[in-house]
């Protein structure tokens, strides 16, 4: 029998079984509201611990046996055995993961869910390395400019499509960018991501969520800004680019409280001098204090698809951009410059 997974159709012996029902996180919350693909625990073997995310669980390297064919996978194992809070986290993350993996390119592929060692697990594709791991192989952790341009373009495509599906990542950072065997970059970890609806395209979190070095002003104080919107990902993307360029996290060595004060006092991380003008414009635009003044990912993708040459004019400002709506692809002019792309926005080709 052929079963539908996030990565496509897969025929797998022993994977269509009926597992024990996951307990419900309260009378009104139903785990079966999430369309997940159950994997027989007997087909899944945990090999060794990859990362420990504390209260968010562990990530293991495992082996998945599908119809006699065994391949390596990544397994995120939740910390408690069916505690109500973990069930809600599991339900939310699987909901976002399956929507992202089935509708978007350049996002982490998910194979299904399972119960291992009496713990809830999400089984995903195992990637070659994280962006952090790749950066460590370069002098001082700095990626070459052309690699920043190439990976930045792929991240833009991924997040533009996530936003088109109503998904706010809320945790863009190099640790959550994964590199596959073909040297392409995908966006991963949707543990705190949010699916939003309507024209507002935002939500009001009940607590502070994210990684402090990459968080936007509205992520620290949602009430002041009327909630967290897609523009929060633009800020985090700029912080990620700075780390890829310099090998150092934004606000490196600074504790949480001082970071909050700096960001809320309209300070921004240091931007290196001598960057290609399109990249400099993207960074400064994404680090605007007001979310409505930041460019969206569809707009930023144009800058990554340009030629980064010193001849590009620098007397331009990144225009205001709201949540992008993906349209029928139209190629940008071959010799377009930054001013043309801002004044004459065109739909993008988001095919991989």
Buried (B, 14 or more C-beta within 10 A) or exposed (E): EEBEBBBEEBEBEBBBEEEEEBEBBEEEEEBEEBEBBBBBBEBBBBEEEBBEBEEBBBBBBBBBBBEEEEEEBBBBBBBBEBBEEBBBBBBBBBBBBBBBBBBBBBBBBBBBBBBBEEBBBBBBBBBEEBBBBBBEEEEEBBBEBEBBBBBBBBBBBBBBBBBBBBBBBBBBBBBBBBBBEEEBBBBBBBBBBBBBEEEEBBBEBEEEBBBBBBBBBBBBEBEEBEBBBBBBBBBBBBBBBBBBBBBBBBBEEBEEEEBBEBBEEEEBBEBEEEBBBBBBBBBBBBBBBEBEBBBBBBBBBBBBBBEBEEEBEEEBEBEBBBBBEBEEEEEBEEEBBBEBBBEEBBBBEBEE
